[in-house]
Each structure stands twice: as structure tokens, then as C-alpha cells.
Amino acid sequence: MSIIKTEHLTYTYSTGTPFEKTAIDDVNLEIEEGEFVGVIGHTGSGKSTLIQHFNGLVKPTSGKVMIDNEDIWGEGVDIRAVRFKAGLVFQYPEYQLFEETVYKDIAFGPKNMKLDEEEIDRRVREAAAFVGLKEHHLQKSPFELSGGQKRRVAIAGVLAMRPKLLILDEPTAGLDPKGRDRILGQIKEYHEQAGNTVLLVSHSMEDVAKYCGKLLVMNQAKVYMYDTVEAVFAHVEEIRGMGLAVPQISRIFIELARAGYPVPSNVYTVESAKQILLETLRKGGSAHA
Ligand SMILES: Nc1ncnc2c1ncn2[C@@H]1O[C@H](COP(=O)(O)OP(=O)(O)OP(=O)(O)O)[C@@H](O)[C@H]1O
């Protein structure tokens, strides 16, 4: 069953000048429930504009957006209910944090869902613990926290609504590799635990290769490709032509496989490359023994 479907989706920013910018151009897309999708593309290709359509933050200039088989701009649809179902974590957590305490910030969504106090409290504590925030963080001002912690609060605020569709716009920008892995690991866990759909906009090909099952490639306001990581990376030259780089480790294995060496072409991380090389060497060793 599809969780996201678009039909001829087009969005044009009117810039207040005679020049208009078509950021999304006639996009027809279908994403199945339960996928973990990486959204990639060069700067300005339309990634943020596209995903902002999926929780109704942006209204199409023309075309349709269906979430969970419902035309979200159809007559009688409550767009707030769509936003509870499709939670969006903004690129800059500051845009999402405005309450005086971390607790209140995380509680904001569940409160709007009109849940009772007990349920709100349960969800706040659960979401905070899930992203690794400690009890003592809850009464702090979100603005006293570090960049990584602010991101955790922003993510917890969305998770507390338990969205079927979790959309994250570069949630790890500016974090060190350890911080990035921690946050992405938690997102992966949310996806696996609940079987929810996750859309992750990222500039890091390493991250999307490591965490996502499918990739949606945006290029000049259009969806250029939507397929498995392996199928997308097989177009290594085209990808490079779009200013995106297939991770080096994957390129080495793709080229070796193409040259006829008995290695898999779907190797995305240094750890798995290491495992494969060790296994190959071990086998080679025993063959000579
Ligand atoms: N508020 C706006 N007004 C006018 N044009 C805009 C606005 N926001 C984005 N654009 C333009 O729309 C196009 C798509 O922008 P968008 O931010 O969706 O791309 P992106 O792929 O997310 O880029 P990035 O990787 O830099 O975040 C770009 O050309 C951008 O300049």
C-alpha cells in the first residue's frame, strides 16, 4: 500500500518579481508504506520543497498529493490531522523550538492532538528517552542545549506524535560523524520497531547508503530516479554528472564486479568492505593450506 502518492505535482515559488521559480515540475511518485527512503540531489534540486508537500506545509501550485490514500487538499480534509500522521523535522531545529522548556517543546504536538495529560506525559518521556535525552534536560530551555541536543529535541517532538510517516530534512547537518551515527541509528530503530515510513533528506551519500533501502534522486525539479540503493548506484556516471558522488568504497566494488571479479556490487560501508575482504582472504588462505 502506498503512503505517499503524487500526481502531476508542480510547485512554483512566486518571487514577487516577473521571474518565477518552478521548484517541483510535474512529479508523479509512489512510495510504499514501510520504506526507508533517502532523498538526494544537488543543491536547489527541489528536495526540501518536495518533502514539505508531504505534511501539507506547502500547497501544490497544481497536481495532487495523497498521503495514506487521502488527497490532503481534498474537500473536508483536516490538514492538521495530516500533519500528525506525517511528521516533519525541519533542517534547522531552531525553527521548531520555541517553548520555554524542552518538556513543553516535545509536548507541543501531542497537546495539539488533544491527548489527555497522562498520555502526553508518557509520550514526552518516551520520545525524550528514545532520542537519548536525560530527565534533567526536560526542564531546561532548549536554547541552553548543544546543536546535537537541539536536534534530538526537535526529533523527539515529532516522534511524540508517533507519525506513520517521518520526514527529516538533513537532521544531521553540522554534526560530527559520531553524533550523526547516533541520530541516524535512532531513526533506523524507530523505522524498524514500528515499521513506519521514513524519508531522509541528506547530502551525505555515505549516510543514505548505510541507512536507507531506497533512494529518491531529485534533479532540476524532477524525480530523476526512485529505486533501491544498489540500482541507483549502478548509474555511477550519471550520478556523478548530477554533482553527487557514489561513496568511494561502493565505486571500488562496482568497478571490480564489472571487471568480472567475484565480489558483490552492493557494498556501501567500510565495515562491510572489510568483512568481505577478510572472508575472501580467509578463503584464499585455506585454499592454499
Ligand atoms: N522561498 C523561496 N522563494 C523563491 N525560491 C525558492 C524559495 N525556496 C527555495 N527556492 C528555490 O527553489 C528551488 C528548490 O529549492 P529547495 O530548497 O527545495 O532545494 P533543495 O534541493 O532542498 O536544496 P538544498 O540542498 O540547498 O537544501 C531552488 O532553486 C531554490 O532557490
The ligand as an SDF file (V2000), in Angstrom:
LIG
                    3D

 31 33  0  0  0  0  0  0  0  0999 V2000
   11.2180   30.8200   -0.5940 N   0  0  0  0  0  0  0  0  0  0  0  0
   11.6780   30.6790   -1.8410 C   0  0  0  0  0  0  0  0  0  0  0  0
   11.4630   31.6300   -2.7750 N   0  0  0  0  0  0  0  0  0  0  0  0
   11.9170   31.5010   -4.0470 C   0  0  0  0  0  0  0  0  0  0  0  0
   12.6160   30.4360   -4.4810 N   0  0  0  0  0  0  0  0  0  0  0  0
   12.8600   29.4600   -3.5910 C   0  0  0  0  0  0  0  0  0  0  0  0
   12.4270   29.5210   -2.2300 C   0  0  0  0  0  0  0  0  0  0  0  0
   12.8400   28.4020   -1.5750 N   0  0  0  0  0  0  0  0  0  0  0  0
   13.5000   27.6600   -2.4930 C   0  0  0  0  0  0  0  0  0  0  0  0
   13.5240   28.2960   -3.6900 N   0  0  0  0  0  0  0  0  0  0  0  0
   14.1450   27.8200   -4.9250 C   0  0  0  0  0  0  0  0  0  0  0  0
   13.5030   26.5960   -5.3040 O   0  0  0  0  0  0  0  0  0  0  0  0
   14.4640   25.6420   -5.7650 C   0  0  0  0  0  0  0  0  0  0  0  0
   14.3740   24.3870   -4.9380 C   0  0  0  0  0  0  0  0  0  0  0  0
   14.7790   24.6930   -3.6090 O   0  0  0  0  0  0  0  0  0  0  0  0
   14.8300   23.5980   -2.4450 P   0  0  0  0  0  0  0  0  0  0  0  0
   15.2280   24.2940   -1.1980 O   0  0  0  0  0  0  0  0  0  0  0  0
   13.5760   22.8260   -2.4540 O   0  0  0  0  0  0  0  0  0  0  0  0
   16.0270   22.6780   -2.9800 O   0  0  0  0  0  0  0  0  0  0  0  0
   16.9260   21.6460   -2.1680 P   0  0  0  0  0  0  0  0  0  0  0  0
   17.2390   20.5350   -3.1060 O   0  0  0  0  0  0  0  0  0  0  0  0
   16.2720   21.2800   -0.8810 O   0  0  0  0  0  0  0  0  0  0  0  0
   18.2410   22.4880   -1.9070 O   0  0  0  0  0  0  0  0  0  0  0  0
   19.3510   22.3540   -0.7170 P   0  0  0  0  0  0  0  0  0  0  0  0
   20.0540   21.0510   -0.9460 O   0  0  0  0  0  0  0  0  0  0  0  0
   20.2300   23.5270   -0.9360 O   0  0  0  0  0  0  0  0  0  0  0  0
   18.6060   22.3930    0.5980 O   0  0  0  0  0  0  0  0  0  0  0  0
   15.8290   26.3380   -5.6990 C   0  0  0  0  0  0  0  0  0  0  0  0
   16.1450   26.8700   -6.9420 O   0  0  0  0  0  0  0  0  0  0  0  0
   15.6020   27.4530   -4.6910 C   0  0  0  0  0  0  0  0  0  0  0  0
   16.4380   28.5490   -4.9760 O   0  0  0  0  0  0  0  0  0  0  0  0
  1  2  1  0
  2  3  1  0
  2  7  2  0
  3  4  2  0
  4  5  1  0
  5  6  2  0
  6  7  1  0
  6 10  1  0
  7  8  1  0
  8  9  2  0
  9 10  1  0
 10 11  1  0
 11 12  1  0
 11 30  1  0
 12 13  1  0
 13 14  1  0
 13 28  1  0
 14 15  1  0
 15 16  1  0
 16 17  2  0
 16 18  1  0
 16 19  1  0
 19 20  1  0
 20 21  2  0
 20 22  1  0
 20 23  1  0
 23 24  1  0
 24 25  2  0
 24 26  1  0
 24 27  1  0
 28 29  1  0
 28 30  1  0
 30 31  1  0
M  END
$$$$
